[in-house]
Amino acid sequence: MVYKVDGRIYGFSDTVTVEFHKIDELFATIKDSDNEAVSFTLVNPFRLREYAFDLADDVKVLLDINEETNILVYNIVIIQDPLDASKINFLAPLILNEDNQTMAQIILKPEEYPDFGMAESIQSFR
């Protein structure tokens, strides 16, 4: 499914649409629709840990999110070799609105979410 990037993916401001592909219940990928060299492996954080945060009102407006909106939340994985050494950024989730195919990345404040790291090892969630 193709999503319009209404906010931004930090560090990739030229990415305006992405193709989202769910691999399984844990992993997914997104690829820049205009630049195949830009792609990300994603992880569903809810399959790994307790994960909750408040979605700011400006993001709700940006992505047209309300109580009935179907959203997906994923985190970017930095793939390493071996795979168990890969890192997950829990402080910068991607929010995908399934109803209108828009998405944005948000940044959570570490002081408000001290249990979430920027580079947590995937092996710690076995």
N, C-alpha and C positions, 0 to 999 in steps of 0.2 A: 504494500500500500504506500502511496506517495503522500508525504506530509509537507506542508508549507512551514518553514521556520519563521515564525512570527516574532520571536524574541531573537535569540542568537545562540549559537554554540560557541562558547568562549574560545578564542584563538582561531576561529574559522568563520569570520564575518562574511566571507564571500559565499558561504553555503546558504542557499535560500530555499531549496527543496531537497528532501531526502527520501530514499526508498527504505521502508521499514520491513524487515523480514524476521518473523518469529521462528526461531530454530526449534525450541522446545519450551517447557515451562520455566526453565532457568535462563536460557540464553536467547539473544536476538542480535540483529545487526542493523545498522543504518549505513547508507552509502549516499554520498552527495550525488544528486541526479545529474549534475553537470560536470562532475569531476570524479571519475572512478578511483582516482588515487586517494581520495578522502573517504575513509570508512572507519567505523567504530564497532567494536564488539561490546555488547551490552549485557547486563545481568539484571534479573528481576530481584530487587533487594528483599522483597517480602518472602521469597523462598529460602533466604539465608538467615534472616534475623528479624527481630522486632524493629520496625522502621516506620516512624510517623513524624510528620512535621506540619507546620501551619503553612498553607499556601497564601501568599500575600494577595491582597485585593487587586493590586495592579496586574498581577499575573492572571487572576481570574478574569479580569476585564479583557486583557490582551488575548487570551485564548477562548474567551466566551464560555467560561466554566461556571456551572451552578450545581446545586445538589443532585440533579438528575443526569449530569453529564458523565459519559463513560470515558474515563481517563486511564492511561497507563503510566506507570512510573518505572524508569530504568536508570541504572547507573553505568557509567563508562568503565570498562575494564582495560587496563594496560596489560596486554598479553606479554608474558615472559616465558622463557624456556628454562626449566620445565614449567608446565602450565600451572602447577601448584604455587609457583612463585609470582603469579600474576597479581596485580594490585587493583583494588576497587576504590573509586572515589565516591564516598557516600555524602560528601558535602556539596556536590554539584549534580543533582538529579535532573534527568530529562523528563519533562511532562508532556505527554502526547494526548491530545483531545481526539478520541476516536470518532466523535460525532461530526466534527467539521474538518478533520485532517490537518490540524495545526499543532505545532509543538514549540517548545522553548526550553532552554536550560536555565535553571535558577541556581543561585549560590546561597547556601545556608551559612549562617554565622556560627563559627566554631564555639563561641562562648554560649550560644543558645542551645547547641546540640553537641555537648562535650563527648558523647558516646560515639559520634560519627567521625571517622577519619578521612583524610584526603587520599591515603594510599594504604588501605588495609589489605593484608595478604589474603588471598582467596582460600589458602590452606587453613586459616584459622576458623573457617566455617564448616569444617567436615563433620 
